[in-house]
């Protein structure tokens, strides 16, 4: 089973952090030792999963700067099997320094100093703003999941959604081809739809037929309880485990090893 998952999104507001927090929590609910790594300078994972998050908690920024060891940055959540490695303060400035953020480091361990064998699952929450950190997160992962939010009112902007998706993949794929031989799979996680039938109604049968082979087997519904949980600083499995959102993420975690086996390059070519 793949161990490192990168959650990315072509545009802000796709639900990337919500998905990263709740997928990690779902793995933890199945008693898989899980680490959630916040690669976004906005540092939102702590507020979404930890009530009263510690102020100025050190994280990736301080690790890159050599000021703190990674083992001192992982924060325990209310779930026994879930810890978070925050982004830390001033991550944006840190990754802008090429001496601190080398281009395309070869491994997860190389950048973080964390032995991935100590974890069953590692979830990387990337950023909606493309940066060296996003490139690293995509390169270091075994699986790249891109979030696409579909709603009935977005039907007229479907072409823009997939154009942004294609551009993001091109930025990720080309450097990866040059810097690693590691096999990586890719899939699309549809947000804002109850099921594939609703996604088909939005996309239309022709486009749906072209891209549905890349969809994760679960869609994330537009569930009010899911949004409430994030506001209260909880994963949805801690807020209302019987809700539609919690069931979706638990099912996603449960079926994760059976995601479509498409390569990142194949995915990028499909949207060219």
Backbone bond lengths (Angstrom), bond angles and torsions (degrees), N, CA, C in turn:
res aa  C-N    CA-C-N  psi(-1)  N-CA   C-N-CA  omega(-1)  CA-C   N-CA-C  phi
1 X - - - 1.464 - - 1.520 109.95 -
2 X 1.342 117.13 136.18 1.455 120.94 177.68 1.519 109.95 -61.70
3 X 1.326 115.69 144.72 1.458 119.54 -173.04 1.525 113.20 -106.74
4 X 1.343 118.28 -37.04 1.461 121.16 -175.48 1.524 109.78 -108.37
5 X 1.332 115.81 123.32 1.461 122.48 -177.48 1.520 108.79 -118.33
6 X 1.311 116.93 127.88 1.462 121.56 174.31 1.533 108.60 -103.96
7 X 1.326 116.11 126.78 1.458 121.43 174.98 1.531 107.26 -101.18
8 X 1.326 116.52 119.58 1.460 121.79 -179.06 1.527 108.93 -126.38
9 X 1.319 115.86 169.79 1.468 120.39 178.78 1.513 109.04 -153.60
10 X 1.333 117.60 140.87 1.469 120.26 -178.91 1.519 113.66 -73.23
11 X 1.331 117.50 -23.25 1.464 121.13 179.50 1.525 109.30 -142.09
12 X 1.334 116.04 156.72 1.455 120.96 175.41 1.522 109.89 -65.56
13 X 1.319 116.14 150.88 1.459 120.61 178.21 1.507 114.63 86.06
14 X 1.326 117.36 8.60 1.471 120.43 -179.71 1.518 112.86 -80.57
15 X 1.337 117.37 -13.73 1.460 120.75 -178.90 1.507 113.43 98.03
16 X 1.335 117.02 22.95 1.460 121.68 -174.98 1.539 112.25 -62.24
17 X 1.331 117.23 -52.23 1.466 119.77 -178.51 1.516 111.53 -66.37
18 X 1.320 117.31 -39.45 1.467 120.73 176.13 1.518 110.37 -57.23
19 X 1.334 116.21 -44.09 1.464 120.26 -179.66 1.521 111.11 -67.31
20 X 1.333 117.26 -43.05 1.464 120.01 -178.48 1.525 110.97 -62.43
21 X 1.329 117.18 -46.93 1.463 121.66 -179.56 1.520 111.01 -61.98
22 X 1.313 116.46 -46.64 1.462 119.62 -173.35 1.524 113.72 -79.42
23 X 1.325 117.74 -28.87 1.467 118.95 173.26 1.525 109.45 -69.18
24 X 1.330 116.65 -42.96 1.466 119.71 177.46 1.526 110.60 -60.65
25 X 1.333 116.86 -42.79 1.467 120.23 179.25 1.520 111.52 -65.24
26 X 1.327 116.60 -35.50 1.465 119.71 178.51 1.527 110.74 -66.17
27 X 1.330 117.29 -41.36 1.465 119.58 174.39 1.529 110.07 -58.51
28 X 1.336 115.96 -44.46 1.468 120.35 -179.90 1.519 111.53 -63.25
29 X 1.332 116.59 -35.44 1.462 120.34 178.53 1.528 111.41 -63.18
30 X 1.329 116.23 -26.89 1.462 121.24 175.61 1.528 111.56 -89.25
31 X 1.334 115.52 13.58 1.463 123.33 177.50 1.523 112.43 62.11
32 X 1.336 115.76 36.59 1.452 121.84 169.79 1.523 107.36 -96.30
33 X 1.308 117.25 127.27 1.457 120.91 -179.67 1.527 108.63 -66.99
34 X 1.338 116.58 114.00 1.460 122.19 -167.13 1.522 111.51 -125.02
35 X 1.333 114.61 138.24 1.464 121.47 174.48 1.520 108.55 -118.89
36 X 1.321 116.30 127.03 1.460 122.99 175.33 1.518 107.71 -103.34
37 X 1.329 116.95 120.52 1.465 122.32 -176.83 1.528 108.66 -108.93
38 X 1.323 116.72 121.31 1.458 121.88 -179.21 1.526 109.35 -91.00
39 X 1.327 116.33 107.20 1.462 122.37 -179.82 1.521 112.06 -99.00
40 X 1.316 117.45 10.65 1.462 123.02 -177.51 1.530 109.64 -101.64
41 X 1.333 118.18 124.96 1.469 119.92 179.20 1.524 114.23 -55.32
42 X 1.344 118.28 -21.19 1.461 119.83 177.88 1.525 112.71 -70.51
43 X 1.349 116.50 -17.76 1.474 121.16 170.88 1.529 111.82 56.97
44 X 1.332 117.54 49.95 1.463 121.39 -172.82 1.515 114.05 -91.85
45 X 1.335 118.38 -14.90 1.460 119.20 -174.54 1.520 112.40 -62.69
46 X 1.336 117.12 -38.95 1.462 119.67 179.98 1.519 111.14 -59.51
47 X 1.325 116.83 -46.73 1.468 120.72 -177.70 1.518 111.93 -67.77
48 X 1.328 116.62 -21.85 1.458 120.67 -177.96 1.522 113.09 -91.59
49 X 1.326 117.08 -10.16 1.464 119.00 -175.48 1.520 114.29 -135.41
50 X 1.331 117.87 -6.70 1.455 120.72 -177.81 1.524 109.24 -131.75
51 X 1.321 116.64 118.44 1.464 120.42 175.29 1.532 108.21 -69.75
52 X 1.330 116.24 135.57 1.475 121.44 -176.78 1.525 111.01 52.70
53 X 1.353 117.22 60.66 1.467 119.32 -179.34 1.517 110.96 -62.31
54 X 1.317 117.42 145.17 1.470 119.93 -178.75 1.522 111.65 -63.16
55 X 1.319 116.86 134.09 1.458 121.10 -179.69 1.529 109.93 -69.67
56 X 1.327 115.18 140.66 1.466 121.90 175.58 1.528 112.50 55.58
57 X 1.322 116.25 36.28 1.466 119.64 179.66 1.528 110.06 -63.80
58 X 1.333 117.84 130.71 1.469 119.59 178.32 1.520 110.33 -68.76
59 X 1.330 115.60 155.48 1.458 119.59 -178.63 1.520 111.18 -162.00
60 X 1.333 115.71 -142.93 1.458 120.73 -175.44 1.522 112.59 -54.77
61 X 1.322 116.99 -41.21 1.465 119.95 -178.45 1.517 111.30 -58.42
62 X 1.325 116.62 -44.29 1.461 120.26 -178.40 1.535 111.64 -74.12
63 X 1.342 116.90 -30.54 1.460 120.37 175.80 1.525 109.92 -65.17
64 X 1.338 116.42 -46.64 1.455 120.83 179.41 1.521 111.50 -62.12
65 X 1.319 115.84 -35.99 1.463 120.75 -179.43 1.521 112.28 -77.64
66 X 1.324 117.39 -6.02 1.454 121.17 179.25 1.507 114.27 74.94
67 X 1.342 116.57 18.97 1.461 119.80 -176.10 1.521 113.27 -93.09
68 X 1.321 117.52 -13.14 1.454 119.67 -177.07 1.523 108.78 -156.27
69 X 1.313 116.63 149.62 1.468 121.49 177.48 1.518 110.13 -83.97
70 X 1.316 116.07 146.68 1.459 120.96 -176.82 1.526 111.79 -58.32
71 X 1.316 117.28 -34.90 1.468 119.75 -177.10 1.526 112.05 -62.83
72 X 1.341 116.80 -19.63 1.461 120.43 179.77 1.526 113.10 -93.59
73 X 1.317 116.75 4.22 1.466 120.71 -175.03 1.526 113.40 -110.76
74 X 1.321 118.54 -16.19 1.463 120.77 -175.34 1.531 110.10 -76.78
75 X 1.308 116.50 123.59 1.463 122.73 -173.23 1.530 110.08 -106.05
76 X 1.305 115.87 130.94 1.462 121.79 179.24 1.524 110.21 -73.09
77 X 1.320 116.50 137.63 1.460 122.26 174.42 1.526 109.47 -100.02
78 X 1.318 116.24 -177.03 1.462 119.95 178.50 1.528 111.45 -70.27
79 X 1.319 118.04 -12.67 1.458 121.94 175.80 1.528 108.71 -94.09
80 X 1.311 116.73 127.63 1.465 121.35 -174.94 1.522 112.61 -57.44
81 X 1.323 117.31 -33.12 1.456 121.05 -173.57 1.528 113.44 -97.80
82 X 1.331 118.27 9.48 1.460 121.06 -177.61 1.524 111.76 -123.88
83 X 1.334 115.69 125.66 1.460 122.51 170.29 1.526 109.34 -123.40
84 X 1.344 114.43 157.76 1.461 120.99 -179.70 1.520 109.52 -121.18
85 X 1.323 115.81 133.84 1.459 121.85 167.49 1.526 106.81 -101.13
86 X 1.337 118.63 106.98 1.467 120.71 -175.35 1.534 112.06 -69.09
87 X 1.331 114.50 169.05 1.463 119.70 174.67 1.523 110.54 -72.23
88 X 1.325 116.70 -31.25 1.454 120.55 -176.67 1.520 111.62 82.58
89 X 1.326 115.68 172.65 1.457 120.49 -178.41 1.530 111.60 -77.68
90 X 1.338 114.85 141.33 1.468 122.60 172.14 1.529 113.20 61.85
91 X 1.336 116.86 36.56 1.464 119.43 179.24 1.529 111.23 -62.57
92 X 1.325 116.93 -36.52 1.463 119.78 -178.29 1.524 110.89 -59.86
93 X 1.326 116.68 -44.73 1.464 120.02 179.23 1.532 111.16 -68.28
94 X 1.325 116.23 -35.06 1.464 119.92 -178.36 1.521 111.45 -66.11
95 X 1.330 116.51 -46.67 1.467 118.49 -176.81 1.522 112.30 -74.10
96 X 1.335 116.75 -13.32 1.469 119.65 175.50 1.522 111.86 -76.84
97 X 1.333 116.87 -10.86 1.455 122.25 -179.87 1.532 108.95 -93.69
98 X 1.341 118.34 108.08 1.477 119.63 -176.26 1.516 113.39 -62.69
99 X 1.335 117.35 -21.19 1.469 119.53 177.65 1.523 111.60 -72.25
100 X 1.351 116.31 -25.55 1.466 120.84 -178.99 1.521 112.14 -98.14
101 X 1.340 116.85 -31.29 1.460 121.55 -178.71 1.522 108.57 -116.99
102 X 1.339 117.54 83.27 1.468 119.35 -179.92 1.520 110.45 -61.98
103 X 1.320 115.44 148.87 1.460 120.09 -177.32 1.525 109.05 -72.36
104 X 1.317 115.44 125.39 1.463 123.78 175.44 1.523 113.87 51.57
105 X 1.331 118.45 61.45 1.467 119.27 175.24 1.524 110.03 -56.88
106 X 1.304 116.31 153.34 1.456 120.35 -167.58 1.516 114.76 -76.02
107 X 1.315 117.48 -21.54 1.457 116.99 -175.36 1.520 110.86 -153.72
108 X 1.319 114.46 165.86 1.462 121.15 175.10 1.522 110.14 -61.73
109 X 1.327 116.10 -44.48 1.456 120.43 -179.61 1.529 111.44 -63.46
110 X 1.324 116.04 -35.11 1.458 120.84 -177.68 1.518 112.06 -59.22
111 X 1.323 116.38 -38.96 1.465 119.63 -176.76 1.523 112.24 -88.04
112 X 1.323 117.27 -42.62 1.464 120.39 -170.15 1.519 114.14 -94.86
113 X 1.311 117.12 -23.48 1.456 119.40 -174.05 1.514 112.89 76.72
114 X 1.325 117.13 12.86 1.475 122.47 -179.23 1.523 109.20 -102.17
115 X 1.305 116.31 131.38 1.464 121.94 177.03 1.529 108.16 -79.36
116 X 1.318 116.45 110.68 1.466 119.19 -175.50 1.528 112.28 -66.59
117 X 1.336 117.03 -19.55 1.464 119.08 179.65 1.523 112.19 -68.56
118 X 1.322 117.20 -13.07 1.467 120.82 177.53 1.523 112.53 -81.18
119 X 1.329 116.87 -4.15 1.461 121.48 -176.23 1.521 110.00 -125.32
120 X 1.326 115.51 143.94 1.468 119.43 173.85 1.520 110.79 -76.79
121 X 1.344 115.98 -41.68 1.466 121.03 -179.58 1.526 109.29 -138.29
122 X 1.327 115.97 142.48 1.466 122.55 174.62 1.519 107.17 -128.51
123 X 1.319 116.78 124.99 1.465 122.15 -179.94 1.521 108.15 -113.38
124 X 1.335 116.39 125.91 1.454 122.39 179.08 1.525 109.08 -104.94
125 X 1.324 116.67 118.63 1.465 121.30 173.94 1.520 107.44 -91.67
126 X 1.336 117.14 108.45 1.454 120.20 -176.39 1.518 110.28 -80.77
127 X 1.322 118.13 -145.16 1.463 121.60 -177.23 1.509 109.11 -137.72
128 X 1.344 116.45 151.20 1.458 120.01 175.84 1.525 110.99 -75.22
129 X 1.326 117.13 -18.93 1.468 121.87 177.57 1.522 107.73 -95.44
130 X 1.340 116.81 118.71 1.453 119.67 -175.02 1.524 110.19 -66.04
131 X 1.332 116.45 134.34 1.458 122.01 -174.79 1.522 108.63 -157.04
132 X 1.352 117.30 171.40 1.468 119.31 175.13 1.523 112.45 -57.09
133 X 1.345 117.81 -30.98 1.456 120.15 179.41 1.530 111.05 -67.61
134 X 1.317 117.21 -38.09 1.462 120.89 176.81 1.524 109.55 -65.53
135 X 1.336 116.87 -43.76 1.458 120.12 178.20 1.525 110.99 -60.17
136 X 1.337 115.93 -42.14 1.460 118.52 179.17 1.524 111.03 -65.30
137 X 1.336 117.11 -46.64 1.461 120.61 -177.32 1.519 110.80 -58.89
138 X 1.344 116.63 -42.51 1.458 119.83 178.94 1.521 110.92 -66.87
139 X 1.328 116.59 -39.16 1.463 120.84 -178.01 1.520 112.27 -70.98
140 X 1.337 116.80 -35.64 1.467 120.92 -175.81 1.521 112.89 -79.14
141 X 1.323 117.65 -13.49 1.466 120.45 -173.09 1.521 112.22 -86.92
142 X 1.322 115.05 159.98 1.457 121.84 171.91 1.523 110.71 -86.79
143 X 1.332 115.44 -31.18 1.466 121.70 -177.31 1.522 108.83 -133.40
144 X 1.317 115.91 131.99 1.452 122.05 175.04 1.524 108.31 -106.97
145 X 1.330 115.70 116.54 1.463 120.67 177.08 1.526 108.00 -109.12
146 X 1.307 117.07 123.06 1.452 120.34 176.57 1.525 109.85 -104.92
147 X 1.318 114.16 131.85 1.463 121.43 -179.50 1.519 109.93 -87.81
148 X 1.317 116.49 129.72 1.463 121.42 172.79 1.520 107.62 -128.46
149 X 1.325 115.95 122.23 1.460 120.84 -179.38 1.515 109.65 -93.44
150 X 1.319 115.80 120.33 1.458 122.12 177.97 1.517 109.55 -116.12
151 X 1.314 115.75 132.40 1.453 122.02 174.76 1.517 106.94 -138.11
152 X 1.311 116.76 159.04 1.461 119.00 -178.48 1.529 110.57 -57.52
153 X 1.330 117.75 -36.84 1.453 119.86 -179.21 1.521 112.81 -73.43
154 X 1.359 116.73 -9.20 1.462 119.06 -179.79 1.525 112.02 -94.43
155 X 1.323 117.32 3.74 1.458 120.07 -174.65 1.526 112.52 -58.82
156 X 1.336 117.09 -33.32 1.461 119.86 -179.57 1.521 112.21 -74.49
157 X 1.321 118.28 -17.37 1.471 120.92 -177.32 1.520 112.43 -108.08
158 X 1.330 117.09 18.10 1.466 120.74 -178.27 1.519 111.02 -58.67
159 X 1.324 117.88 -41.35 1.466 119.98 -178.82 1.520 111.11 -62.02
160 X 1.337 117.73 -38.10 1.462 120.93 177.98 1.523 111.12 -66.72
161 X 1.330 116.23 -39.69 1.461 120.84 179.70 1.528 110.40 -58.69
162 X 1.329 117.20 -48.60 1.452 120.19 -177.18 1.522 112.30 -77.19
163 X 1.314 118.35 -25.05 1.466 120.16 173.20 1.528 110.09 -65.11
164 X 1.331 115.95 -44.17 1.467 119.78 177.04 1.524 111.24 -63.77
165 X 1.319 115.50 -38.37 1.467 120.73 178.45 1.523 110.25 -62.34
166 X 1.328 116.21 -45.17 1.466 120.35 -179.85 1.530 111.03 -62.26
167 X 1.322 116.72 -44.31 1.457 120.13 -178.92 1.530 111.47 -63.13
168 X 1.335 116.78 -40.00 1.456 119.81 178.36 1.529 110.69 -63.18
169 X 1.322 116.61 -44.05 1.460 119.94 -179.19 1.528 111.63 -63.96
170 X 1.323 116.74 -38.31 1.465 119.48 179.21 1.529 110.26 -62.62
171 X 1.318 117.47 -39.74 1.461 120.94 178.53 1.521 111.96 -65.41
172 X 1.330 116.00 -27.89 1.461 120.78 -179.06 1.523 111.82 -87.13
173 X 1.335 116.35 -41.47 1.460 120.94 -170.53 1.522 113.00 -70.72
174 X 1.325 118.03 -46.25 1.464 120.05 -174.01 1.528 112.87 -60.13
175 X 1.347 118.77 -50.47 1.471 118.08 177.30 1.522 112.38 -61.65
176 X 1.331 116.46 -34.84 1.464 119.79 -177.70 1.529 110.60 -65.43
177 X 1.339 117.22 -38.79 1.462 120.60 179.62 1.530 111.21 -59.58
178 X 1.333 116.07 -32.42 1.460 121.07 -175.91 1.524 112.70 -86.23
179 X 1.323 117.06 -19.55 1.468 119.10 -168.29 1.520 115.30 -117.38
180 X 1.313 118.52 -5.00 1.462 118.67 -179.97 1.518 110.90 -155.80
181 X 1.302 115.23 146.96 1.464 121.46 173.48 1.522 110.70 -101.64
182 X 1.316 115.83 1.28 1.458 120.93 -176.43 1.529 111.12 -64.71
183 X 1.318 116.69 132.54 1.459 120.34 177.05 1.527 109.84 -73.08
184 X 1.300 115.49 137.56 1.458 119.95 179.40 1.517 108.36 -138.42
185 X 1.311 116.18 137.02 1.451 120.00 175.93 1.518 109.70 -100.40
186 X 1.325 115.14 161.82 1.454 120.61 -177.74 1.518 109.45 -139.56
187 X 1.306 115.45 148.07 1.462 120.48 177.78 1.520 108.92 -154.02
188 X 1.317 115.30 161.61 1.461 122.28 179.14 1.524 107.94 -109.69
189 X 1.327 115.74 131.35 1.462 121.03 175.18 1.522 107.80 -105.93
190 X 1.319 115.99 116.89 1.461 121.61 -178.34 1.529 109.46 -84.49
191 X 1.314 115.33 127.30 1.455 122.22 179.55 1.532 109.45 -112.18
192 X 1.338 115.96 145.06 1.456 120.47 176.79 1.515 114.59 88.78
193 X 1.336 117.21 9.93 1.475 121.42 179.02 1.528 109.29 -127.70
194 X 1.309 116.09 144.37 1.463 119.45 177.57 1.520 112.17 -72.93
195 X 1.338 116.71 -34.88 1.461 119.89 -175.52 1.526 109.70 -162.32
196 X 1.335 115.16 179.23 1.461 121.04 -178.20 1.521 111.82 -64.65
197 X 1.326 117.66 -30.82 1.464 120.05 -179.97 1.525 111.03 -63.83
198 X 1.337 115.98 -40.03 1.460 119.06 177.62 1.523 110.65 -67.95
199 X 1.336 117.08 -38.67 1.467 120.48 176.80 1.523 110.71 -61.58
200 X 1.326 117.22 -39.97 1.467 120.47 179.10 1.522 111.21 -65.08
201 X 1.337 116.68 -37.22 1.459 120.23 178.96 1.526 111.42 -63.13
202 X 1.341 116.52 -33.17 1.467 120.83 179.59 1.523 111.03 -79.13
203 X 1.332 116.67 -45.02 1.453 120.72 -174.43 1.519 113.11 -79.07
204 X 1.321 117.02 -26.69 1.455 120.57 -172.45 1.512 109.53 89.28
205 X 1.327 117.71 150.20 1.469 120.34 -173.01 1.523 114.21 -62.73
206 X 1.335 118.42 -34.37 1.466 119.86 -177.29 1.522 111.52 -67.74
207 X 1.331 117.33 -53.45 1.460 120.67 -179.59 1.520 110.69 -65.83
208 X 1.323 116.98 -39.49 1.455 120.31 178.83 1.523 110.22 -59.34
209 X 1.319 117.20 -41.77 1.456 120.79 179.18 1.519 112.81 -63.41
210 X 1.346 116.77 -31.80 1.459 120.65 -179.27 1.527 112.48 -74.36
211 X 1.328 116.76 -36.41 1.471 119.23 -169.16 1.522 114.41 -111.43
212 X 1.322 118.77 -12.43 1.465 119.67 -172.88 1.522 113.42 -64.58
213 X 1.320 117.97 -21.95 1.461 120.51 177.62 1.513 113.49 -65.51
214 X 1.331 116.25 -15.21 1.456 120.74 179.21 1.521 112.25 -97.67
215 X 1.327 118.56 -3.15 1.459 121.66 -176.31 1.525 110.88 -75.10
216 X 1.321 115.69 142.27 1.455 120.40 168.62 1.528 108.27 -62.43
217 X 1.335 118.24 153.98 1.468 120.35 -175.44 1.518 114.21 -71.98
218 X 1.337 118.25 -2.68 1.459 122.74 -179.04 1.524 108.17 -129.29
219 X 1.328 117.18 136.97 1.458 121.92 170.63 1.528 108.85 -99.73
220 X 1.329 116.47 151.66 1.464 120.78 178.48 1.524 108.56 -95.91
221 X 1.328 118.27 117.09 1.466 120.50 -176.18 1.520 111.78 -74.40
222 X 1.312 115.13 160.54 1.465 121.80 176.22 1.525 106.83 -81.84
223 X 1.346 116.10 85.36 1.460 122.64 -169.14 1.528 110.68 -111.22
224 X 1.320 117.27 121.85 1.455 121.83 -178.16 1.530 112.08 -61.43
225 X 1.320 117.45 -35.06 1.467 120.75 -179.54 1.532 111.29 -65.25
226 X 1.309 116.30 -31.61 1.455 121.25 177.13 1.531 110.66 -64.69
227 X 1.324 116.56 -43.95 1.460 120.78 179.38 1.536 111.14 -69.87
228 X 1.313 116.72 -37.96 1.466 120.46 177.23 1.529 110.47 -59.42
229 X 1.315 116.08 -43.43 1.457 121.02 -177.22 1.524 110.62 -58.44
230 X 1.329 116.89 -43.90 1.457 120.66 -178.84 1.527 111.03 -64.04
231 X 1.325 116.71 -39.28 1.466 121.24 179.14 1.530 110.51 -62.83
232 X 1.340 115.95 -37.67 1.457 120.90 -178.78 1.531 113.04 -84.13
233 X 1.326 117.43 4.05 1.456 120.53 179.20 1.511 113.34 73.26
234 X 1.330 117.11 34.84 1.461 121.37 -178.17 1.527 110.43 -132.00
235 X 1.321 118.47 144.35 1.467 119.79 162.13 1.525 108.55 -65.11
236 X 1.302 116.22 152.39 1.461 118.97 -174.51 1.528 112.10 -64.63
237 X 1.342 118.28 -27.19 1.465 119.66 178.85 1.529 110.96 -66.63
238 X 1.348 117.16 -21.20 1.466 121.06 176.41 1.525 111.58 -90.80
239 X 1.317 117.04 -17.53 1.467 122.12 -176.27 1.521 111.43 -93.69
240 X 1.321 116.08 -49.34 1.470 121.29 179.73 1.520 108.09 -158.39
241 X 1.331 115.51 89.03 1.457 120.18 -173.90 1.531 112.69 -67.40
242 X 1.334 116.83 -15.94 1.459 119.60 178.02 1.509 113.92 -90.95
243 X 1.330 117.74 -0.64 1.463 121.16 -177.30 1.522 111.33 -73.16
244 X 1.332 115.16 163.67 1.470 120.20 -179.55 1.523 110.94 -62.56
245 X 1.349 117.22 -39.12 1.450 120.07 179.34 1.519 112.41 -64.93
246 X 1.330 117.03 -43.96 1.465 120.51 178.76 1.520 111.02 -63.19
247 X 1.319 116.91 -43.56 1.472 120.07 179.35 1.520 110.95 -61.37
248 X 1.343 116.67 -38.96 1.463 120.04 -179.55 1.530 111.05 -63.96
249 X 1.329 116.94 -45.28 1.469 118.93 -178.46 1.521 111.93 -71.50
250 X 1.312 118.10 -34.84 1.464 119.93 175.40 1.526 111.07 -64.57
251 X 1.322 115.76 -41.22 1.465 119.42 177.92 1.527 110.42 -66.27
252 X 1.331 115.71 -39.49 1.465 119.88 178.50 1.526 110.53 -61.09
253 X 1.330 117.00 -45.99 1.466 120.74 178.59 1.521 111.04 -63.86
254 X 1.311 116.15 -40.70 1.463 120.75 -177.34 1.520 112.10 -65.32
255 X 1.322 116.59 -35.03 1.469 120.65 -175.95 1.524 112.04 -99.94
256 X 1.328 116.66 12.04 1.456 119.14 -170.21 1.519 113.41 -59.84
257 X 1.294 117.60 -38.31 1.460 119.97 -176.91 1.520 112.11 -67.30
258 X 1.332 117.48 -8.41 1.453 120.39 -178.52 1.528 111.96 -110.69
259 X 1.343 117.69 27.83 1.457 119.60 178.11 1.524 109.84 -69.42
260 X 1.334 118.69 157.88 1.458 120.47 179.87 1.519 111.72 -57.29
261 X 1.322 116.92 133.94 1.458 121.11 -176.53 1.504 113.39 -87.51
262 X 1.322 118.30 54.31 1.452 122.66 178.20 1.522 109.37 -93.09
263 X 1.331 116.84 141.97 1.448 118.72 176.85 1.521 109.99 -80.20
264 X 1.326 116.03 160.89 1.460 119.98 177.79 1.528 110.15 -61.37
265 X 1.334 116.71 -41.86 1.457 120.28 179.74 1.534 111.20 -61.48
266 X 1.332 116.29 -42.29 1.460 120.01 177.97 1.519 110.94 -61.67
267 X 1.318 116.45 -40.15 1.449 120.45 -179.73 1.518 110.78 -64.62
268 X 1.319 116.78 -44.17 1.460 120.90 179.51 1.516 110.62 -61.65
269 X 1.343 116.80 -42.29 1.465 120.21 -179.33 1.519 111.56 -65.38
270 X 1.329 117.32 -33.20 1.459 120.91 -178.98 1.528 110.99 -62.97
271 X 1.339 117.47 -29.47 1.464 120.90 -175.04 1.526 111.85 -102.92
272 X 1.330 116.73 14.07 1.469 120.78 178.58 1.529 109.92 -79.83
